[in-house]
């Protein structure tokens, strides 16, 4: 909008702002005259404010579009092809030497130290002869592009002299060859052909010249064997080591702009263009991959050795004498390996531990083998060895307390407790009682059920009317009467409860068996069980299989002694 800038107007009041908006609307509608700039030009009211408003550093305080127009100093810049006039003089030369002129040539436009004429034995100041004309002094202010134009001031007509010189040489060479042919006395066609062929071998046609062949070009061709070219000066055939057409350029392997950077100047791409592909499988894995492959790593080690040796004061230079550097590096590696082996042997001889330096095979470390295993669709092994189950870090198949199962392998529904499946014991760390413990547990559970199901009236009537069989069973439970050949196993008093009468001989025997069991040897009753298993089944042939009071007391004594005395389980080999 063609309005004055905010700096000139300042902070407007509400009424002034409303009047300014009304004026702008009237100018757009055509009812009010348009604003005029400093030069008297009308300003289009439909121009946006961000165009019509001048920036703070070009603000004049009046509506204007001068900041959008090109300044006068920009239009007065010299053209790109404007240059000095070479050799242009201001007029005819003077006849007398003038004061302040060049002492050498007599021109007024420069001094003796700036004179470009040949230094005379006696200058024009002293002879007053051959005074040169004054040059035209031009003051050309070059712009940014003109200063950096390498061809600014070049005269293309200068190249015409080079062309004329080359053409004169070609004409002279042609006349010389024609004279040699004219000197021949014979007109035999065969001789003429041989002469023409000899002329071609020298680098020329029979009666003409070529841009590609010539004796004058041989001197340039000898020095044109550059890197990356194979040049033959006789046949004039140049073969460059360029990539074949079937080869894909590095920057075309992955067209993603966020992929590896490609430097067009050096034609190098350090990173891999496609990192999703393994470097060994990709067509091009980057220059860094090839830089660290092959003999490049050895070359880097050799260069590092040369630098380190030079830093220590040795005369080793890889580029000045590469053979010496390679030999010294080889000697250095041999001495280093020899010193390393000597140090290793000395440490092992002094401290030992050679057996710990043997490495485990990689197949065991990484868990990978070359064994062939074939599976079916259901996951069953058809051919080969089945993979073994991975074991945990905890000890497996280790049972304590003569148990044959772990704690938690059995659950009692009546009491809601976990226990051992081998003896139905719900106490962790208890000693296994085998089938006797299972029977005792079932008996206690059945008694509890019967006691809860019976009523008080039924119990009173049963006490008054008891049969002889029931009285006999009660006597057996109480231990008052025992059947011949049988000992009371379970009654009202549980195993290990109440007052116990222990036999000393049996207790000593149980202690010896418990010690042997802890050392890993089989006790006597276990050997007897194995012998009974070989015999036929007999329910009454297993005396000593059930746990006795003496065995239970011996287990308790050994357990308490093991907790208090750490050397209680020590067994001397001479005592066995």
C-alpha positions in Angstrom: 0.0 0.0 0.0 1.4 3.4 -0.9 1.6 5.0 2.5 4.3 6.6 4.5 6.5 4.2 6.6 5.9 3.5 10.2 9.1 5.3 11.2 7.8 8.6 9.7 4.3 8.2 11.0 5.2 6.9 14.4 2.6 5.5 16.7 -0.9 6.4 15.4 -3.9 7.0 17.5 -7.1 5.0 16.9 -8.7 7.9 15.1 -5.7 8.5 12.8 -5.4 4.8 12.0 -9.1 4.7 11.1 -8.7 7.8 8.8 -5.6 6.2 7.2 -7.6 3.0 6.4 -10.5 5.0 5.0 -8.0 6.9 2.7 -6.5 3.7 1.5 -9.9 2.3 0.7 -10.9 5.5 -1.1 -7.7 5.4 -3.2 -8.4 1.8 -4.2 -12.0 2.6 -5.1 -10.8 5.6 -7.2 -12.7 8.3 -5.3 -9.4 9.8 -3.9 -6.3 10.7 -5.8 -3.4 8.3 -5.7 -0.3 9.1 -3.6 2.7 10.8 -5.4 6.4 10.1 -4.8 9.2 12.6 -4.7 9.6 12.6 -8.5 5.9 13.3 -9.0 5.0 9.8 -10.1 1.7 8.3 -9.0 1.9 5.2 -6.8 -0.5 2.4 -7.5 -2.7 2.0 -4.4 -3.1 -1.7 -5.0 0.6 -2.4 -4.4 1.0 -4.4 -1.2 2.5 -2.6 1.9 5.5 -5.0 2.1 6.5 -3.7 -1.4 5.7 0.0 -1.1 7.1 0.4 2.4 10.9 1.1 2.4 13.2 -0.7 4.8 14.6 1.3 7.7 18.0 1.8 6.1 16.4 3.3 2.9 13.5 5.2 4.5 13.1 8.8 3.5 9.9 9.5 5.4 7.8 10.1 2.3 5.9 7.6 0.1 8.2 6.4 -2.6 9.1 3.4 -4.7 12.7 4.4 -5.2 14.0 1.5 -3.1 12.4 -0.9 -5.6 14.2 0.7 -8.6 17.8 0.2 -9.7 20.1 2.9 -8.3 22.1 5.2 -10.6 25.5 4.0 -9.5 24.6 0.5 -10.5 23.8 1.5 -14.1 27.1 3.4 -14.5 29.2 0.2 -14.0 31.5 -0.7 -16.9 30.5 -3.6 -19.2 32.1 -7.0 -18.9 34.0 -6.6 -22.2 35.4 -3.1 -21.5 39.2 -3.1 -21.4 42.1 -0.8 -21.9 43.1 0.3 -25.5 46.5 -1.1 -26.1 49.0 1.0 -27.9 46.7 4.0 -28.3 48.6 7.4 -28.2 47.3 10.8 -27.3 48.8 12.4 -30.4 52.0 12.9 -32.4 55.4 12.7 -30.6 57.0 15.8 -29.3 60.2 17.2 -31.0 61.9 18.4 -27.8 62.4 16.9 -24.4 59.9 18.2 -21.9 60.5 18.7 -18.2 59.1 15.9 -16.1 59.0 13.4 -18.9 60.6 10.0 -19.0 64.4 10.2 -19.1 64.6 7.1 -21.3 61.9 7.6 -24.0 60.7 11.2 -23.4 57.0 10.5 -22.8 55.1 12.5 -20.2 52.8 9.7 -19.1 55.3 7.7 -17.1 58.7 7.9 -15.3 61.9 6.1 -16.1 61.4 3.2 -13.7 58.0 2.5 -15.3 59.2 2.7 -18.9 58.6 -0.3 -21.0 61.0 0.8 -23.9 64.4 -0.7 -24.3 66.9 1.0 -22.0 69.0 3.4 -24.1 72.7 4.0 -23.7 71.9 7.7 -23.6 68.4 8.7 -22.8 66.1 11.1 -24.6 66.8 13.6 -21.9 70.4 14.0 -23.1 70.1 13.4 -26.8 66.7 15.0 -27.5 66.1 12.5 -30.3 63.5 9.7 -30.9 61.0 11.0 -28.4 58.0 8.6 -28.0 54.4 9.8 -28.1 52.3 10.0 -24.9 50.0 7.1 -24.1 46.3 7.4 -23.4 45.7 6.9 -19.6 42.4 5.2 -19.0 40.6 4.8 -15.7 38.3 1.8 -15.9 36.6 0.7 -12.7 36.0 -3.0 -13.1 33.0 -4.8 -11.4 32.9 -8.0 -9.5 32.6 -10.2 -12.6 35.0 -8.3 -14.7 37.8 -8.6 -12.1 37.4 -12.3 -12.1 37.1 -12.9 -15.8 40.2 -14.7 -17.0 39.5 -13.9 -20.6 38.8 -10.2 -20.1 41.0 -8.1 -22.5 41.9 -11.1 -24.7 42.1 -10.3 -28.4 41.0 -13.2 -30.5 42.9 -11.8 -33.5 46.1 -12.8 -31.8 45.4 -16.4 -32.5 45.4 -15.7 -36.2 49.2 -15.3 -36.0 49.5 -18.8 -34.6 47.3 -20.2 -37.4 49.3 -18.5 -40.1 52.6 -19.8 -38.7 51.2 -23.3 -38.6 49.9 -23.0 -42.2 53.3 -21.7 -43.4 55.1 -24.7 -41.9 52.6 -27.1 -43.6 53.1 -25.4 -47.0 56.9 -25.6 -46.7 56.7 -29.3 -45.7 54.5 -30.1 -48.7 56.8 -28.3 -51.2 59.8 -30.3 -49.8 58.0 -33.6 -50.3 57.0 -32.6 -53.9 60.6 -31.7 -54.7 61.8 -35.1 -53.4 59.3 -36.9 -55.7 60.3 -34.8 -58.7 64.0 -35.7 -58.2 63.2 -39.4 -58.7 64.5 -40.5 -62.2 62.2 -43.4 -62.6 58.4 -43.4 -63.1 57.9 -47.0 -62.0 54.6 -47.4 -60.1 56.1 -49.7 -57.6 58.9 -47.3 -56.6 56.3 -44.5 -56.3 54.2 -46.6 -53.9 57.3 -47.5 -51.8 58.2 -43.8 -51.6 54.6 -42.9 -50.6 54.6 -45.6 -47.9 57.9 -44.4 -46.5 56.4 -40.9 -46.4 53.4 -42.2 -44.4 55.7 -44.0 -42.0 57.4 -40.7 -41.3 54.0 -39.2 -40.4 52.7 -37.7 -43.6 50.4 -38.5 -46.5 51.5 -38.9 -50.1 50.6 -35.4 -51.2 49.0 -33.8 -48.2 49.1 -33.4 -44.5 46.9 -34.5 -41.6 46.2 -33.0 -38.2 46.7 -36.3 -36.5 50.0 -37.2 -38.2 53.2 -35.2 -38.7 56.8 -35.0 -37.6 56.1 -31.8 -35.7 53.6 -33.6 -33.5 55.9 -36.4 -32.5 57.8 -34.2 -30.1 54.5 -33.4 -28.3 53.3 -37.0 -28.4 56.5 -38.2 -26.6 55.6 -36.1 -23.6 51.9 -36.8 -23.7 52.1 -40.2 -21.9 50.1 -39.1 -18.9 48.7 -41.1 -16.1 45.6 -43.1 -17.1 46.6 -43.2 -20.8 48.4 -45.7 -23.0 49.8 -43.8 -25.9 51.6 -45.1 -28.9 53.4 -42.3 -30.8 53.7 -44.4 -34.0 50.1 -45.4 -34.4 48.7 -42.3 -32.6 46.1 -44.4 -30.8 45.2 -43.3 -27.3 43.3 -45.7 -25.0 42.1 -44.2 -21.7 41.4 -46.3 -18.6 37.7 -45.5 -18.4 35.0 -47.7 -17.0 33.1 -49.9 -19.3 29.5 -49.2 -20.4 28.1 -52.1 -18.5 29.5 -50.8 -15.2 27.1 -48.8 -13.1 28.4 -45.5 -11.7 28.8 -45.1 -8.0 26.2 -42.4 -7.7 23.6 -44.5 -9.6 23.6 -47.5 -7.2 21.4 -45.8 -4.7 19.4 -42.8 -5.8 18.4 -41.8 -2.3 19.7 -38.2 -1.6 20.3 -39.1 2.0 22.6 -42.0 1.1 26.4 -41.9 0.9 28.1 -38.7 -0.3 29.7 -38.7 -3.7 32.5 -36.3 -4.5 32.4 -35.5 -8.2 35.8 -33.9 -8.3 37.7 -36.9 -7.0 35.0 -39.5 -8.1 35.1 -41.0 -4.6 32.3 -42.4 -2.4 33.7 -43.3 1.0 30.7 -44.9 2.6 28.6 -47.8 1.2 25.7 -46.6 -1.0 23.4 -49.3 0.3 24.1 -50.2 3.9 21.3 -52.9 4.0 23.5 -55.2 2.0 26.6 -56.9 3.4 29.9 -55.5 2.1 31.0 -58.9 0.9 27.8 -59.3 -1.2 27.4 -55.8 -2.6 28.7 -54.7 -6.0 30.3 -51.6 -4.4 30.8 -51.3 -0.7 32.5 -47.9 -0.6 36.1 -46.7 -1.0 36.7 -47.2 2.7 36.0 -50.9 2.4 38.6 -51.3 -0.3 41.0 -49.1 1.6 41.1 -51.5 4.6 41.3 -54.6 2.5 44.2 -56.4 0.8 47.6 -55.0 1.4 46.3 -51.5 2.4 46.5 -52.3 6.1 50.1 -53.5 5.8 51.0 -50.3 3.9 49.5 -48.2 6.7 51.5 -50.1 9.3 54.7 -49.6 7.3 54.0 -45.9 7.0 53.3 -45.6 10.8 56.6 -47.5 11.5 58.5 -45.0 9.2 57.0 -42.0 11.0 57.7 -43.4 14.5 61.3 -44.4 13.5 61.9 -40.9 12.1 60.6 -39.3 15.3 63.1 -41.4 17.3 66.0 -40.1 15.3 66.4 -42.9 12.8 67.0 -42.2 9.1 63.9 -44.0 7.7 61.8 -42.6 4.9 59.2 -44.6 3.1 59.2 -42.6 -0.1 62.9 -41.8 -0.3 64.0 -45.4 0.3 61.1 -47.8 0.4 63.2 -51.0 0.3 65.1 -50.0 3.4 61.9 -49.2 5.2 60.4 -52.6 4.3 63.5 -54.5 5.5 63.7 -52.5 8.7 60.0 -53.1 9.4 60.4 -56.8 8.8 63.3 -57.0 11.2 61.4 -55.0 13.8 58.5 -57.4 13.6 60.7 -60.5 14.0 62.5 -59.0 17.1 59.1 -58.0 18.6 57.8 -61.6 18.2 60.9 -63.1 19.6 60.9 -60.7 22.6 57.2 -61.5 23.2 57.8 -65.2 23.1 60.8 -64.9 25.5 58.7 -62.8 27.9 55.8 -65.3 27.8 58.1 -68.3 28.4 59.7 -66.5 31.3 56.4 -65.6 33.0 55.1 -69.2 32.6 58.3 -70.7 33.9 58.1 -68.5 37.0 54.4 -68.4 37.8 53.0 -71.4 35.8 49.4 -71.5 34.5 50.1 -72.7 30.9 47.0 -74.9 31.1 44.7 -71.9 31.4 46.0 -70.3 28.1 44.5 -73.1 26.0 41.5 -71.7 24.2 38.2 -73.4 24.0 37.2 -74.3 20.4 35.1 -71.8 18.6 32.4 -74.4 18.1 31.9 -74.5 21.9 32.2 -70.8 22.5 29.7 -69.8 19.8 27.5 -72.9 19.9 27.9 -73.4 16.1 28.8 -76.7 14.5 28.8 -78.2 11.0 26.5 -81.1 12.0 23.6 -81.5 9.5 20.2 -81.7 11.1 17.0 -82.1 9.1 13.5 -81.4 10.6 10.0 -82.2 9.5 7.1 -79.8 9.2 6.0 -80.6 12.8 9.5 -79.9 14.1 10.6 -83.5 14.6 14.2 -84.5 13.8 14.3 -86.6 10.6 18.1 -86.8 10.1 20.9 -85.8 12.4 21.3 -85.3 16.1 18.6 -83.6 18.0 19.6 -80.4 19.8 20.1 -80.9 23.5 18.0 -79.0 25.9 19.7 -75.9 27.3 20.4 -76.3 31.1 20.2 -73.5 33.5 23.0 -72.2 35.7 21.6 -74.0 38.7 22.5 -77.6 39.6 20.0 -80.1 38.2 19.1 -83.7 39.2 20.5 -83.0 42.7 18.3 -84.3 45.5 18.9 -83.6 49.3 17.6 -85.6 52.3 17.5 -88.9 50.4 14.6 -87.6 48.3 13.9 -88.8 44.7 11.9 -85.8 43.7 12.1 -82.0 44.2 10.0 -80.0 46.7 6.8 -78.8 44.9 6.3 -81.9 42.9 3.3 -82.9 45.0 0.2 -80.9 46.2 -2.2 -81.9 49.0 -5.7 -81.0 48.2 -6.9 -81.6 51.8 -4.3 -79.4 53.5 -3.6 -77.1 50.5 0.2 -77.4 50.8 3.0 -78.4 48.5 5.5 -81.1 49.2 7.6 -84.0 47.9 6.0 -86.6 45.6 8.3 -89.4 46.9 7.1 -89.2 50.6 4.2 -86.6 50.6 6.1 -84.5 53.1 5.1 -80.8 53.1 8.2 -79.6 55.1 11.0 -78.2 52.9 14.4 -79.8 53.7 13.0 -82.7 55.6 14.3 -86.3 55.4 12.6 -88.6 53.0 10.5 -91.4 54.7 9.5 -93.1 51.5 6.4 -95.2 51.2 6.0 -95.1 55.0 5.5 -91.4 54.9 2.9 -91.7 52.2 0.9 -94.2 54.2 1.1 -92.1 57.4 0.0 -89.1 55.5 -3.0 -90.9 54.0 -3.9 -92.4 57.5 -3.8 -89.0 59.1 -6.0 -87.5 56.3 -8.6 -90.3 56.7 -8.8 -89.9 60.4 -9.4 -86.2 60.1 -12.2 -86.9 57.7 -13.8 -89.5 59.9 -13.6 -87.3 63.0 -15.2 -84.4 61.2 -18.1 -86.6 59.8 -18.9 -88.3 63.1 -21.3 -86.8 65.6 -21.4 -86.7 69.4 -24.4 -89.0 69.9 -22.9 -91.6 67.6 -19.6 -91.6 69.5 -21.4 -92.1 72.9 -23.3 -95.1 71.5 -20.2 -96.6 70.0 -18.3 -96.3 73.3 -21.0 -98.3 75.1 -21.3 -101.0 72.4 -17.8 -102.1 71.2 -17.0 -105.4 69.6 -13.9 -107.4 70.4 -12.3 -106.5 67.0 -12.7 -102.8 67.8 -11.2 -103.2 71.2 -8.3 -105.2 69.7 -7.6 -102.4 67.2 -7.6 -99.8 69.9 -5.1 -101.8 71.9 -2.9 -102.0 68.8 -3.1 -98.3 68.3 -2.2 -97.5 71.9 0.8 -100.0 71.8 -0.5 -102.0 74.7 -0.7 -105.2 72.6 1.5 -106.1 69.6 1.0 -108.8 67.0 3.8 -111.4 66.8 6.5 -110.5 64.2 5.3 -107.0 63.8 6.3 -103.7 65.5 3.9 -100.9 66.0 4.8 -98.5 63.1 2.3 -95.7 63.4 0.0 -95.0 66.4 -1.0 -92.0 68.4 2.7 -91.2 69.0 4.4 -90.1 65.7 7.9 -91.0 64.7 10.4 -88.9 66.6 7.9 -87.5 69.1 7.6 -88.0 72.9 10.0 -90.0 75.0 12.3 -92.2 72.9 14.3 -95.3 74.0 17.3 -95.5 71.7 19.6 -98.4 71.3 23.3 -97.4 71.5 24.5 -100.0 69.1 21.8 -99.1 66.5 22.5 -95.4 67.0 26.3 -95.9 66.4 25.5 -97.9 63.3 23.1 -95.2 62.1 25.7 -92.5 62.6 28.3 -94.5 60.6 25.7 -95.0 57.8 24.8 -91.3 57.8 28.5 -90.3 57.4 28.9 -92.8 54.6 25.8 -91.4 52.9 27.1 -87.9 53.0 30.5 -88.9 51.5 28.6 -90.4 48.5 29.0 -94.1 49.4 26.1 -96.4 49.7 25.0 -97.4 53.1 24.2 -101.0 54.2 20.4 -100.7 53.9 20.6 -99.3 50.4 22.8 -102.3 49.4 20.2 -104.5 50.9 17.4 -102.8 49.0 19.3 -103.4 45.7 19.7 -107.0 46.6 15.9 -107.3 47.4 15.0 -105.8 44.1 16.9 -108.6 42.4 14.9 -111.2 44.4 11.2 -112.0 44.0 8.6 -109.7 45.5 8.0 -110.3 49.2 6.3 -107.6 51.4 7.9 -108.8 54.6 11.5 -109.2 53.3 12.4 -105.5 53.6 13.4 -105.2 57.2 15.3 -102.0 57.8 13.9 -100.2 54.8 11.7 -98.1 57.0 13.3 -95.3 59.0 13.9 -96.1 62.6 14.2 -93.9 65.6 18.0 -94.3 65.6 18.4 -93.4 62.0 16.2 -90.3 62.4 18.2 -89.2 65.5 21.5 -89.8 63.6 20.2 -87.6 60.8 19.3 -84.8 63.3 22.7 -85.1 65.0 24.6 -84.9 61.7 22.5 -82.0 60.5 23.0 -79.9 63.6 26.8 -80.7 63.7 27.1 -79.6 60.1 25.5 -76.3 60.8 27.7 -75.5 63.8 31.0 -77.1 62.8 32.2 -76.6 59.2 34.7 -79.5 59.6 32.0 -82.0 60.7 31.7 -83.6 57.3 35.5 -83.9 56.8 36.5 -87.6 56.3 40.1 -88.6 56.2 41.0 -91.1 53.4 43.2 -93.2 55.8 40.2 -93.9 58.1 38.1 -95.4 55.4 
